[in-house]
Amino acid sequence: MTDVALQPTPEIPDKLYFKIGEVSELLGVEAYVLRYWEGEFPVLSPKKSGTGHRLYRRKDVELLLRIKHLLYEKRFTIEGARQTLQSEAKAPKPARVPKRVQAELFSEDPLPEIRRELQDILQILK
């Protein structure tokens, strides 16, 4: 078996749902490990299909990658990883800025856009 800590972070395919076998292969851990982590990390809750198969969403796969990183690379205990995830969940999230606003904020010369907006306001006021 290869050293888990040396494996690069895998690219997550663009899909809505992943079967446990796909996630297992993607993360490089056995399916029983994923089922065990489900019991140890309450924030991890894959959907179940009508036949009872686990269906992981992208956010579940990202969370599993985070769990694997904490356990295998950072060498956290299960309890330590659980507490870390809980504290991260409680931390305030940075506000999301729409891409249009980001483009305006970080463009090299915002004056043409400002001038256009002021002209629009002037037209409304006339």
N, C-alpha and C positions, 0 to 999 in steps of 0.2 A: 504494500500500500504506500502511496506517495505521501509526503509530508504536507498536511493540510495547510499549514501556515504559509507555504510557498506558492499556493495556487492563486492565480489572479482572480479578481472579482468577475464572475461570468456576466455576459450580456443577456439581459432578460428579453425573450422574444415578445413581440407586440401582439399579445393575445388577451382575451378577456379572462379565461379560466385555464388553469393548469391541473392536470391529474397528478396524483402523488408520485407516480413513477417519473414523470417529467421533472418535477421539483427535486426529487431525490437525485436524479442524474445531474440536474443543473447545479445543485449545491455540493454534490460529491459526498453525500451521506446516505445511509440506508433509510428506507421508508419507515422502519420502526423507530428510528431516531426522531423523525418528523412527528410521528404519532406521540412519542414520549414528550417532546417539546410542547405539543398542544396541551398536555395535562399540566405542564409546569409553568407555562406562560399564558395567563388568562386573556391577554390582549390578542392572542393568536386564535382565530376561530374560522377555519375554512368552512365554506358552504358544503352541504351534502346533496348529492343528486338524488333523484327518486329511488335509485337502487342502492343508496347509502355510500357511494364513492365520494371521497373528498375532492372538492374543487377549490383550488387556491386562486385568489385574485392576485393581481400584480402587487398590491400593497402587502398581502400576506407573504409573497415571495421576497419582497424587499425587507420585511420584518425578519424573515427567516435568515436572510443574508446577514442582517445586523446581529441576530442571536448567535449565528455561527461565528462571526467575527469576535464577539465578546467572549464566547466560550473557548474557541480554539486558538485564536491569535492573542487576545488579551489575557487569556487564562483565568477568566472570572469563574467563580462558582455559579451554579444555577441561581442561587439566592442573590448573589452580587449582580448578575446579569438582569435578573427580574427587577431589582431595585433601580438599576441604571435606566432601564426602559421606562419604569414608572416615573422617575424624576425627569427624564427627557419629555415624556408626555405632558407633564405638568408645566414645563418651561414655556414661557410665552413664545408664540410663533411670530416671526417677522411679518409685517404687513405685506400683502402681495400687491405689487404695483402693475397695472395693466401695461401690456407691451407698447401701446401707443404713447402712454405717459412716459415710459422708460425711454423711448426713442426721443421724445421731446426733451426730457431731462438731460440726456447724455449726448445729444447731437452737438456737433461742433459749433454751429451758429444758430441759436434759438431765435434770433431777431426776426428773420423772415416769417416765421410762424406767429410770433407775437404781433407783428405788424398786420398780418392777415386777420388775426382774431380781433384786433382793435378796429380794423376797417369794418368787419362784420358787425361789431357792437355799434359803431357809428351809423351804419345803415339802419340798424334796428331803431336807433334813437331818432332818426330823421322822420 
